Amino acid sequence: MTSLPTNMKAWQQLLNSHHLTEQTVPVPQPKPDEVLVKILAAGICHTDCSLLALPPAGVPGLPGKPATGQPVTLGHEACGLIVKLGDNVQDDKLKLGKRVTIMCIPGCNQKTCTECNAGLQRLCPIQGLQGYSYDGCFADYMTTKFWACVPVPDDVSNEAAAIAGDALLTSYHAVYRAAKVKPGHTVIICGLGGLGMNALQLVRYIGVKRVIIMDKKKAAVEEAIKYGVPAKDALSSLAEVEKLVKEEKLVVDSVLDFVSSTETATSAQKTVRIGGRIAVVGVDLNQMMPQDPIMLRALKIIGVYNGLKKDLEICLDLLAQGVLKPHISLGSLADVNKALDDLHNGHIVGRRVLVP
């Protein structure tokens, strides 16, 4: 490997700022249980927009650099090249020059951590979230725990590998673990951003009987039709979805809610069958979810937050096989603020990936 530079560029959130500032900072050095990765591609996510909009106190219960007044490098969807190993890295799959996808919430891996030992590393209160609790991937280099790294198959592109750790993994967890979609099911997908589009491909791969999609954006609806959804099942309002379910007396086994507003939560409870499952994936801090139908219709409502490392390995294999073909557009990391504004304003279909 070539020698490493002393300094690098990083796009950081400064105290009381709601945008990112390009900074020149030292290249970080890996701790004994970490690796240093040269960033090849970095995805942007609505979570980045939400984190930028937070007050200085940050997220209650989630460790974060902003609350301490320290600048933080955002970004939690990354593909990179291992350029340095910590002294205690214990994984024969991780070698210098190896491409890896990085889990954005790998957990602390400590024997005393209740969440990590329960298989809930993604909810670890100690390690926290990459790009918030510690510096993320909107930079030339980043460090991460070695157990966060998953080798990328040769047939998977850098940009697809970058979004695998969140946009693909979260969708996979929603479809397979939360909604428990099976062949022959009827499914509603609400919201066709980057995650919703991936979920659409997954449920079609499983072999559902029928999938109905809803998104207010015309471009997203048209994209769903390209993926094979019949035009009559590609809708642009919740009212149309509810009308279709009622008129055709559809038995909807599960709803995948990638919006999670009060309106989508209410509609999901109306349209899913008695005892059905609703996977809540989107984030809306102002949501008010109706309570009575949950009890009276014995609904199962499951929150989805990222996923499991073994499932990330499956997602990468599905990419390599061509089963998953995420809709990705490319941009420059130097234009990250514009990209985040475009994402926030609904001007991006699918997922945007930035390269240094």
Residue, then its C-alpha position, 0 to 999 in steps of 0.5 A: m500500500t502507498s503511504l498515507p497522507t497526514n491530513m484529509k478533507a472531511w465534511q463536518q457539522l459544527l456546533n449550532s450549524h445545520h449544514l456541513t462545512e468542509q474541513t481539513v483534519p488529521v487522518p484518524q489512526p485506528k485503535p487496536d480493535e479498529v481499521l482505517v478505511k479509505i472511502l470509495a463511495a458514501g450514500i446519503c440518507h434522510t437520517d443525515c437531514s434529520l441529524l442536521a436539523l437537530p437542536p444542539a442537545g441531540v437525540p436523548g439517550l443516543p451518544g453523540k458528538p454534537a451534544t458535546g460541542q465537538p464537530v462531527t463528520l456525518g455519513h453512515e453508508a460507506c464502502g471503502l478500502i482497508v488501508k491500515l489494521g489495528d493491532n488487535v484486529q481478529d478477522d482473517k477476512l480483513k486484509l489490507g486492500k480489501r473492499v468492505t461495506i461498513m455497518c453503520i451501527p455495529g455495537c460495542n461488542q462488549k460482554t457486559c452490553t445487554e443490547c449487543n448480547a441480545g442480538l440488538q447491536r443496532l440499539c447499542p447505547i455505548q457505541g452509537l451511530q456512525g456519523y453522529s456518535y463518532d465520525g462517519c464517512f463524509a471524508d477521505y478516510m474513516t476508522t471503524k470497529f473491525w467487526a463492522c466490516v463485511p467484505v464486498p463480493d467482486d461483482v458488486s460496485n462501490e456505490a451499491a456496496a455503500i448503500a448496502g449497510d443501511a438502505l438495503l439492510t434496513s429494507y431486508h430486515a423490514v421485509y424478512r424479519a419484521a413483516k415476515v413476507k412469504p410467497g403468496h402474500t399480499v403486501i402494501i408498500c408505502g413510500l418509494g424512496g431508496l428503501g422502499m424501492n429495495a423492499l419492492q424488489l425483495v417482495r417480488y423476489i420472494g414471490v408475493k401474490r400481489v404488491i400495491i405501492m403508494d407514493k405521492k411522487k409521480a417519478a417514484v410511481e413510474e419507477a415502480i411500474k418499470y420494476g413490474v408493478p401493474a399500473k392499477d396497483a401503483l397508486s399516488s394517494l392513501a385514499e386510492v389504496e384504501k379504496l382498492v383494498k375495500e372494493e376488491k376485498l383484498v386480504v393484506d398480510s402486511v404493510l411496509d410503511f417507509v413514511s410513518s406519518t400519522e396518515t400512513a400509520t392510520s391507513a396501514q391499520k385500516t388496510v392490513r388484515i386482522g392479525g396482520r403485520i405493519a413494519v414501521v421504517g420511516v421516521d416522523l417525530n410528529q406521528m400520532m399512531p391510533q391505538d384502538p385498532i392495534m388491540l381490537r384487530a390484534l395487529k402486530i406493529i414492529g419497528v425497524y432500525n437497521g439490521l443484522k450483520k448476517d443479513l448484510e452478507i445476504c444483501l451483498d450476495l443478492l447484489a452479486q447475483g443481480v437480484l437486487k438492482p438499486h436505483i442509484s445516482l452518483g454525485s461528488l462528495a464536495d457537493v454534499n450540502k446540495a445533495l442533502d438539500d435535494l434529498h430533503n426536498g424530494h428531488i432524488v429518486g432512489r439513492r444518491v451516492l457520493v464519491p470523493 
